Amino acid sequence: MLPDTPGPTKPPLSKAFPMQRKMRILDSISSPADLHALSVSDLGILASEICSQIIDTTSRTGGHVASSLGAVDIILAIHSVIDAPKDKVVFDVGHQSYAHKLVTGRADVFDTLRSYDGISGFPRPSESIYDTHPSGHASDSLSVASGLAKARQLNGTDEKIVVVIGDAALAGGMAFEALNYIGSQQLPMVIVLNDNEMSISRNVGALMKHLGNIRATSQYRDAREQLQGMLESGGRTGNAFVEFGKRAKESMKQMIIPQSMIYEQLGIVCTPPIDGNDIGVMREMLELVLPMDGPVLIHAVTKKGAGYGPAEEQAERFHGVGPYDPATGEPISQGGPAKTATQVFSEALVREAGRDPRIVAITAAMEGGTGLKSFRSCFPERFVDVGIAEEQAVAMASGLAIAGKKPVVAIYSTFMQRAIDQMTVDVALPNLDVVFALDRAGLVGDDGPTHHGVFDLVYLRMLPNMKVIVPSSEQLLSDAVHTAFRLSGPVAIRYPRGSAEHDTYDGSAEPEFLEVGKSRTLKDGADVAILAFGRMVSRSLSAARMLSEEGMSVRVVDMTWAKPLDEEAILQAASTRLVVTVEEGVMSGGVGEGVLEVLSRSGARTPALVLGIPDAFVLQGKSELLLHDLGLDAEGIAGSIRDRLA
């Protein structure tokens, strides 16, 4: 065990920010190799400069602030002792990799972070030779690293493989599958466990308790609490003993229940917990374990938002944040008072749960992001957070439904992809009453291709028994939640990220039941029929107005349901000169193809135009810019119709 000696002390960010150095160490770093010549003290200064740069940039672009600040010291320690890109660093999720980007030749373009035509907020191999794989979803890093380590064995090479994984991601089932294989095969790698006790929402589960709480006897806990209460009433001296006791408690946890036990049983050498925000200690430990010919786990305890008060105090909000005032951390308003789709869903769900005690809400470490905080506050006994385990969330919902409950699984569209098998076998096959609330459907903007929710219409429509609602307005979203709990079998509701587009909604209207598979004609016309889904409805209406000014008669239909489709409306559309479908999802296997199937079965000969996401991954940028590039804004839709008719 390394001695717990104090490492370099970084200047407080209050002094390091704003950056006033005429020449920073960061300005001289062109590759990770430049870190090898730096002393531990220099690395501490560099860490402060990087933290200041992250705050300066993300205060304008938004981003994953807390996680990136907490991982700066770990990343600098790693790059100061390995030989990248020969040696590989594999990030899990990757939202903590900003320091990695800054020391791998991207400091001069870091101000374009998460911006249109800028650099990604996640590792991207096409962006840099130092980015090993395009991480964006949790718990896959160890599996990727196991492949790299196996290739090293097969090739007879000696490159080092270092994985950086958070404690929440380590609880994912895929991570355990990889750990089992890595340990059984004794694959050479170093796993840095970044233990900060937070994911997007606070971590839950047995493993988190194993990492963060002692499982001792009730007598020990009672005695400890009694002693602490006595000391806290003893003034300054007593409080000093309390602080000492908290530190001693952590040491006792190690003596009574070694944290390494679970990993040692899997054949992985595990270090005792060390200070992951101390570059000197981290570097010493890495130098010690990197030569080992087998798997080693370094347990690095860090603090999210380390050094930046607002991010430390509000780690969940600063996990992913929009532009903010760097001095106070307060968000900079991006618009008016319109509610987000997430807020509308949240209010509608609380209303329905108040009427039906069978409703249970499940999420996967996304309590805040999916709008379930209000539900948890109102119905704590009916709220379930399974951690980063989407498969568990869906399979658990099936069990709840079997037992007569009405579960709703609230997960981002992109993360629901991880549970397609459970949706298929555990829910759709037995035709159970489970509601899926897919937030962030469509293009999500700044987080880019790993987070765009553009595949859900495909994987939802392919499932027998599944019904899919695509509301185009806040009122329809409220109606959709009301409707979903009154239907039998699985029902999915998809809705976009961000502020609502119809700010007249105030939630006061009583929700209505939506007739299954029934669309709404918003504008009649004889020349062209636009069948639009979700967020594309308002843009289609704008396109229709443009074309109407040119003398074209354009019908616009809000399809509302992606499954079952309103076949009557589709066949009525076939009476025009051109049927157009517009969806914010991939065209391959999407709802537009479903419309073509209906036209084909009916023998209709009307030409059709399918508009949507092409067969390519869409990069990051503001959604409106991306929609414009894809021809899915009003101008693009109108232009495509003109071109086709011409």
N, C-alpha and C positions, 0 to 999 in steps of 0.2 A: 504493500500500500504506500503510495506517495505521501510525503508529509504535506499537511494542509498549510503550506506557507502562503502568505499573502502575495498576490501577483501584482502586475502593474495597475496603477490606479488611473482610470480614464478621467480627463477633465470633465466636470459636470457639463451637461449639454447646455445649461443656461449660459455657460461661458463659451462653449464651442459653437453655439448658434446665436445669431447668424455667423456664417463663416467670414472671418476677418483676416485670416492669414493670406499674405500676398502670394506665398508659395506653400502649398500644402504637400504633404507626403503623397496624398492621393493623386496629385497632378503628375507625379513621376512614375506612377505604376501603369505599365502598359500590358503586363501579363503577370500571372501568378508567380512566375520565376523571380520577379523583382522582390517578392516578399521574403525570399530566402536570406537576403543580406540584411534584413532589418532585425534589430534587437527587440527583445520583449517590450522594452519601453517605447520604442518606435511604433511597434504594432499597437500599443495602447493608444498612442496619439492618432494613428491611422484609423483605429476603431471609432474614435470620437469624430473624426472628419467624415467618416462614412455615415455615421448616425445622423450627423448634421445634414449631409447631402440627401439622405433618405427623407428626412423631415422636410427639407426645402423643396424637393421634387414632388413628393406625395401630397404636400399641402396644396399643390396646384393641380396635380393629375388624379389624386386619389390613389388608393392602393391598399396593400396588405401591410400595414404599418407595424402593429404590435409584434407580429411573428417575425418580421424581418429585423427589427431592432434587437429582439431577444437572441437572434442567431448570429449576429455580427461576429462576436468573439470566437464562436465555434468555427465559423467559415474561415476567418483569418488564420486561426491556429492550424486548420487542416491544410490550407494552401501554402502555409509557411514551411511545411515538412514533406509534402508530396511533390511529385513531378508531373503536373498536369500539362498537356492532355494525355500523356502516356498513362499516368495513373488516373483513375476514374472516380469522380464524385457523383453519387446518385442521390438526388433529392426526392423525398416523399412529399407529394402535393406540389412542392416547389414555390409556394407563396412566400417562403422565408429566404429566398435566394437573391435578394437585392444586393447584398454585399458581394456575393459571388459574381454578379454581373459587373459591379463596379471595379473589381480587380482583374477582370478577364477581358479588358480592352473595350469596354462599353461605357466608360465614365463620360466620354465626350458626347454621347447620345443619350445619356441617362434621363435627360429632361424630356425625352419623348416616351418615357415609360407608359405602357398601356394606351398609347395614343395611336390614332390612325396613321399608318405608314411608319410607326415608331417601333420600339422594341417591346417584346412581350413582357407581361408581368410574371411569367413562368419560364422555366428553362425551355429552350427550343433548339434542337440540334441544327436546324437550318440557319439559325442565327449566329451560332458560335461553335467552334470545335471543342469548347470546354463544357458544353451542355450535352450530357450523356443521353438523356431521353426526355421526351416532352411530358414531364410530370404535371398533373393537374388534378387527378383524383387520388384519394388517400389509399394507403396500404399496399401499393404495388411495387414500391422501391426494392424490397427485399427479394421479391421474385425476379425482378430485372437484374439485380446484383448477383443472384444465384446463377443466372445464365452467363454473366460476365466472368464469374469465378470458375464456372465449369469450363468455359472456353479457354481460360488461362491454363487450367490443368491439361486440357487436350492439346493446346499449342505449346506447352512447355515454356511459357513466358513468366515474367516475374512482376508484372504491373500490380500496383496496389489498388484495392477497391474499398472505397469508404462510402458508407451509407449514412445519410442524415434523416432520421425519422422521428416524428413527434410521439409523445406518449399516447395521444388519442388514436393516431393512425396505427400504432403498434397493437391496439386492441382489435383491429379489424381481422376478420377471419382469414383473409388472404395472407396477411402478415404472419399469422401463426402457421399456416401451411408452409410458407417459405422457411420460417425458423426451424420447423421440424426437418425439412430437407437439408438445410444448411448445416444443422448440427449433426445429422446422421452421416452426411458425406464429408464433414469437416472441411468445408470449403473455406479457403483463406479470404477473410475480409474483416474490416473493422466497422462495426455498427455503432454510430453515435446516437444514443437515445436522448433526444432533446426533451427533457421532462419539465414542462412549464405549467402543468395542471389545467391547461385550457386547450380546447379545439376551437370550434366556432362558438359553441356554447360550452359551458363548463362540463368537463369530462364526467362521465358516469360509468358505472360498471365495476365488477369485481377486480379487474386488473388495475383500475385507477385507485381503488382502495388499497390494493397491494402496494402500489407505488407511493401512495400518499398518506395512508392511515395505518396505524398499528392495529393488529388483530390480537389484542391481549385479553386477559380475563377482565370480568366486570369489576373485580376487586381492585385491579390495577388502575382502571379508569376512574373509579370512584375516589380512590386515594389521591390520584393525581389532581382531579378536579377540586377536591377538598383542600389540598395543599395550595393549589393555585389561588383559590378564593381567599385563603388566609393571607397569602403574600400580597395579593392585590389591595388588601385593606391596610397594608403596612407602610404606606407612603413611598418615598423615593427609594429607600433601601429595599423594601419589599418588591417594588416593580423591577428593580435591577435583578433580583433573584428570579422573578418570573421570566425575564428575557433569557437569563442563563438556563432556566429550566426548559424553555422551549427548545433551545439548542441541544440540551442534554437529552430531551425527549426524542429528537431525531436520531441521536446516537444510540439510545436504547432500542429504538425500532430496529436498527441494524443488528444489534446483539440478539434480540429476541426472535425476530423473523428476518433473516438475511434477504435483502431484495434480490440477490443473485440466484436464489433457490430455483425459481421457475425456469431461468435460462440455463443454469448449470444442469438441470435435469434433461434439457434438450441437447446437451453437449456443447454449449457455448460458454466460454469463459466470460465472466462478468466482473467489472470493476466495482468497487464501492462508489457511492455517489460522490461526485466532485462538483466544484463550482464551474458551471459551463460559461459563466460570464467573466471568468478569469483566464485570459489568454495564456499566461505563463503556465498555469496548472494544466490547461487543456493541451498545450504543446508538449509538455513533459510526458503526459499520459500517452499521447499519440506516438511519440518517439519510442516509448517503451513497448507498445503493443503492435505497431505496424510490422516489425520483423517476424511476428509469430506466424507459424504455418498452420493456421486454423482460424475459426471464427471467434472474435472477441467483441463484447458489447461494453462500450463506455457509457456509464450512466451519468449524464451531464444535467445538472439541475440549473435551470435558467429562469429568467423572469421575462414574461412577455412585455414588450415596450420598454425594456431596460434602459434607464437613463432619461426617458422622456415622460415627465409626470402625467400628462393627460392620457397617454397610452397605457401607462402602468395602472392608473386608476380605473380606466374604462377599456380594459383589454378586449372585451367582446365587441364593443362598438368599433374599436380600432383594428379588429381583425381585417375587415374590409370596409374602407371608408371613402367617401367622396372628398372633394376639396375642403380644406379646413384652415382656420387661422392658426399658424404655427405657434404663435405666442400663447394662445389659450387652449387650442385643440377644439374649439367650437366649430361646428360645420358652417360652411358658407352656403347660403341658400341658393339652390339651383332652379327655383321656380316658385310658383304660387302655392296656395294652400290645398291644392287638389290631393286627394287621397291616392295612395298607391294601390295597385291591385292586391297586394299582400294584405294591406289594411282592410280592404273591402272583404276579402276572404275571412280575415280574422273576426271581424264584426259579425259576419253572416254565420260563421261557425259557432260563435258564442251564443248567438240568438237561437240557433237550432238545438244546441246542446242544452240550453235552458228549458226547452220544450220536450226533449227526449233524453231521459237518463241513460239510455242504452249507448249513446254516442261516446266513443273513446278516441282520443287523438294520439297519434304515434308520429314521432319524428326521429331522425338519425343525426343527432348532434347539431340540429338546426333550429332550436327553439325560437331564437330571435329572428333568424332569416326567413322562416316560414310563417311568422306571425302568430305563433302559438303561446306567446307570453300571457296574453289576456286569458286564453283558455286555461292555462295552467293556474293562473291566479284565481279564476272563478271555480274551476273544477280540478283541484290538484290530484284528487284520487283517481281521476279519469285521464290523466296525462301520462304518457310514456315516452321517455327518451332512451333509445337503445344504444346510443353512441354511434360511432362510424360503422354501421352494420346494416346497410339497406336490406340485405337479404333477410336478416333477422326481423326487421320491421315488417316486411310484407308477409313472411311466414307466420309471425306472431298475430298479425291482423287476421289471417285465415283462421287461426285457433279461436280468436275472440268472436269471429263471425259464426263459427260452428257452435259456440256456446251461447248464441243469441244476442251478442252485442252488435253495435253498428260502428265499426272502426273506420276512421279516416286516416290515411297515410299521407302526411304532408312532407314532400321531398322535392328538391329542385329537379327539373326535367332531366338535366344531364346526369345527375346522380341516380335517378331511377333506372337508368340503363343497367346498373349493376345488379338489379333484382328482376331482370326479365324472366328468368327461369321460375322464380317463386311466383311471379304474377301469372305465369302460364299454368304451372302444375298445381300450385297450392290455392289459387284464387279462381282463375278463369275456368279450369277444368271442372271443379265442383260447383261452379256458378254461385259463389258466395257473395253476400252483401258487404262489399268493401268499397269505400270511396277513395280514389287516388286524387290528391290535390297536387298538381304539377306546377309549381312556381317556376319563374324564369324560363317559360317556354318561348321559343323563338330566339332571336338574336339578343344576347345580353350585353353586348357592347364591349367594355374595356377588358374583360377577363379573357376574351378570345376563344379559340376553337375548342379548348377542353371544357368550356362552360356554356357555349351556345346550346340551347335546347331545341335543336332542329331535327331530331330523329324520333321524337315521341309519337308523332302521328303515324309513323310507319310501324313501330313496335306495338302500339296500342291497337291500331286497326287490324293487325294480323291475328289478334287473339279472339277466338270464338267466345261468345257471351259478353264481350266487353262493349260498353257504350261509351262514347266520347263526346263531351260537350266542349265547344270552342266559343265561349262568350266574347262578344265584340265590345261590350260596354260594362261599366261598373254595375249597373242595375241588372244586366243579364248575368253577371258573375254571381251576384247575390241570389238571383233566381235559380242559377245552376246548382248552388250549394243546397238550396231548399229542395230542389227537384231530386238531386242525387240520393238523398236519404229516404226518399219515398219510392224509389225504384228497387226492384229485385235484381240481384246479380251485380257484378262489378261495374262501377261507373268511374270514369276519369274526367277531370276538369283541368284544362290547361289554360294558363293565363300568363301574361308577360311581366317582365321586371319593370320597376320604375313607376313614376307618377302616372296617375290615371289620365286618360285623354279626354274624358267627358266630366269636367269639373262641376257640373250641375248636380251630380249625385251627392246626396247627404245621408242616405241610409234610412230615411224616414218612411219610405214607401213599403207597404207590406209586400213581401216576395210572392211571385206567382209561380205556379207549376208550369214547366216547359213541356209541351207535348213532344213526345219522343219522335225524333226524326223529322221534325217540322221546321221549315225555314221561314224567313220573313222577307217579303219583297219590299225594299225601301224606295225603289224608284223604277217606274215602268219604262219600257222602251222596246222597239221592234227591230232595230238593226243589230245590236250586240247585246248579249246577256253576260254579265259578270257575276260569277258565283264566288263569293269571297268568304274567307274564314278568319275569325278572330280579329287581330289588329289590322288585318288587310282590308276590312270593311270600310273604315273611314277613308283610307287612301283610294279605294276603288270608287267611292262616292265623289271624291275630288277629281279623279280621272274622268269620271262620267260627265261632270260639269264642264271640264275642259273640252271634251269631245262634243258635248251638246252645243257649245258655243260655235263649233265648226259645222253644225247642222246634222250631227249624228244622233240618232235616238238610241239611248243606252239604258238597259235594264240593270239594276244592281240588286242582288239577292244576298242577304245575310244568312248563310247556310246554318249557322248556330251548332249543328250537329255534324261531326266528322264521321260518326258511326252511330246509328244507321244514317245513311244519306237520304235526303228528301228526293226520292226518285221522280216524284210528280213534278217538282220544281225543275229538275234536270231535263225532263222530257219537254216541259214547256219552254225551256231555254233553247231547245233544239229547233224551235220554230223561227228563230232569228237567223241572221247570216253568219254569226260566229258565236260560239260558246267559249268563254274565257274563265279559267279557274285561277284564283290567286290565294296562295297559302304561304305562311311563314315557317316553312319546313322543307326538308329535302324533297325534290320532285320524284326521285327514284323510289317507288313504292309508296308515295304519299297520297294525299286525298285527291289530288288532281287525277291521278291514275284511276282512282275509284270512280270518279265521274266518267272517265273514258270507258270504263267497263260497263257502266249503266247505258251509255249511248250505244256501245257496241252490241249489247244484248238486245236492245230495242230495234236495232237495224237503222238507227238514225244516220243520215249522211251529212249532217251539219259539220262544217270544219270546226276544230277545237284548238284552243291555245292554252297550254298549261304554263303558268308562271309560279316560280318558287325558288328555292335554294338549289343551285346546280350541284353536280357531282364533284364537289371540292370542299375542302375545309376553309371556312371563312375566318380571316384573322381578326385582330382586335381593332376597336375604334368605336366612336359614338354610333349608336344604332341607326340614326338617320343617315349618316354618311355611308354606312354599310348597305342599307336598303337602297340608297341612291345608286351605288355601284352595281347592285344586283338587279336594278330595274324594277324594284318593288316599292318605290315611292309613287306618288300620283303621276309625276311626269313620265316615269319609266313605264308604268302600266299603260298610260295613254299612248305613248310612243310605240310600244309593242303592238297595241291594237291597230294603230295606223299602218304600221309596217305590214302586218298580216293581211289587212284588208286591201292594201295596195297591191 
